[in-house]
Amino acid sequence: TFPKVERQEHAQDVEIAIQYKSGKFPLARFRVPGTVIERTNLALGIQATVSPALPAANVWQIPYATDGSIEEQANPPQGTDPLGYIDASNGFTWVTLDLGEEYLLDEVKLWHYYPDGRTYKEVLVQISSDPNFALENTITLFNNDTANAAGYGAGDDAEYAETKSGKSITFAPQKARYIRTSANGSNKNGNSHFVEIMVFGVPTSSTLKL
């Protein structure tokens, strides 16, 4: 007989709904505590925010940072580099990602322009659940900003040569919603080039499978 309450179990959650003759009306969906799921790249397809803002002519580059690709393009837009990246030329630059909700994170991986092995300056990687990244609410995972240009303390991480393998930063699982990284030019020129940002983790109610 209708209506009736239905409980449907999924791989990682439980759905409660009322079933009518005309269809199903969902009431709630709960994640099962302790569910073990694989880590995924949570940044894939997220729209990044760049600060200072890019020149209007470069805004189209923003999706490159989270498109999941670190390879050179076979048919790049005319007049552009085959390796897609955000080209920031306004000095010290932040690229920020909003995951939409808190996740349990344990790795951030990033790529700048790597074909010539250049090194980038004032690179920070931070996570937070505060969109303003207030100092007391921010975890700094990497910092080679020895001059404290960003105001988060002088960093003691070394500059490193960029490679196709990228820079992997692993850490004990932390809850966060926002991720950002910075750069302020390289040993080649004053521009900062953000090829890809990957963020790995699971929903906060899950058990992280390392």
N, C-alpha and C positions, 0 to 999 in steps of 0.2 A: 504494500500500500504506500501511497505518497501523501505528504512528504516524508522522507526518512533521512536520518543522519548517517553519513558514510565516513569511514576512516580508511585512508589509503596510504600504505607505507611505500616510500621511495628509498633510493639508495642512501640518501643523507638527511631526509626529513620525513615528516608525517603531515598529511593534508586532511583537514576536517572540513566537510561540506554538507550542505542539505541538498538532497536529490529530489527534484520535482519532476512531474511528467514532462514538462517543457524543457528541462535541462538541469544542470548542476549549478548551485550557488555556493562558491567557496566562502568559508567562514574564517579559517586561519590555516597557517602552515608553520610548523615548528621544526627547527633543526634538532636532530637527535644528539644530545650531549655525548662527547667522546667519539663521535664519528671520525674515522681515520680516512683521510682523502689525500690524493697526491697534490703536491705543490704545483701551482701554475703561474705563468707570467701574468700577473694582475694588471700590468700597465698596458697590455696589448690593446690598441685602438682607443686608449684614453686621450682626450684632447688636452695637450699641454698648454700652459700659460707661460709666456716669456716676459721677463722684466729686466731692464726697460723693454718697452714694446719694440718689436721689429719694425723696420721701415715697411711701408705698405707693400713695396715691391717684393718683400721676402716673406710675407705672412703665409703664403701658400706652402712654405717649407715645413710648417709646424707639424703636420701629421707624420713626417719622416721619423720623428723621435720615438714614436710608439707603434710603428708599422710592422715590427717584428723582423725587419730585414737589415742585415749588416753587409749585404753583398752589393757590388756595383751593378747598376741597372744596364740591361742590354740596350734599351732605347730611351735614354734620359731626355727630358725636355731640351729643346734646342738651346745651346749656349750655357748649359749647366753641367756640373760635375757628375760623372756616372755614379759616384757614391753619394746618395741622397743624405742631406743633413740640414739642420738649422744653422744658418750663417749669421751670427750675431756680431755686429761691429760697433756696438755702443759701450765698450768697456766692460766692466764687471757685470756679468749677466747671470740671472737665475732662470732655470727651467723647472716649473712646478707641475706636479700631477696630483689630481684629486681622485682617489679611488671610489668615492661615493659613500663609503662607510668604512668603519674600522676593520682591519684584517690583522691576523697574526703573521708578521713578516719575519724573514730570517736571511734574506739576501737581496742586495741591489747590485745590478751589473750595468756598466755603462761603457759606451764607445764614443770617443771623439774621432776626428779625422786621423786615420791611422796609416795610410799607404807609405808615408815617408818617415814614420817612427818619431814624430815630433812630440814634445812634452808641453802640457798645458799648465798654466799658472793659476793659483788661487782657486783650486778645485775643492769644493766641499760637497758632501752628500749628507743630507739630513732627513729624518722622519719625524712626524708629529701628528697629533690629533687636533692641533690648533692651527687653523688656516693662516694665522698671523706669525707662526713660528716664534712666539715669545721665547726668550732664552730659557726660562724655567720649564717650559713645556716641550722642549726640543731635544732630540737625541742626535748628536753629530757622530756619524759613522766613519767619516773620512775628512781630513782637513790638512791640506798642504799650503794653507794661507798663512805663511810665516809672518806677514806684516799685519795680521789681524784687520785686513781691509773690510771684511764682512761684519766685524764686531762680535764674533763668537769665540774669541780667544785665538792666540797665535797657534797655528797648527804645527804638529811635529811629524806629520806623514810626509814621506819623500815624494818629490815629483817622479813621474815614471814615463817611460817611452810608450806611446800608443802602439798597440798591435791589433791584428784582426781578432785575437782571442778576447779582447776587451779587458776591463778591470772588474773583478768580482770582489764584492765586499760582503762577507758573511758575518753573522752576529747571532747572539742568543735571541730566541723569538721575542719580539716586541709588538705590542698593539699600536697601530698607527693608521691614519687615513690619508695623510699627505706625505709626499716625497718631493724633495727638490735637490737639484745639483747646480753648481755654479762653475764658471771659468772666467778668466780674464786674459785672453790671448795666449799665445804659445811662444816657444823659442823661434818660431818662423815669422810670425806677424801678430798684429793686435787683435785679430778676429778670433772668436770662439766658435767651434763647430761641434754641434751635438748630433751624432749619428743615430744613437739608439739608447734608450733607457728601459731596462727590464727590472721588474720588481716581483719577487717570489714570496708566496705565503699561502695561507688558507683562511677561511672564515674563522672568526674568533671563537666560535663554539665548537670547533673541530680540534682534533688532536693532530698536531703537525707530524707528518710522516717525512722524516729526513732521508 
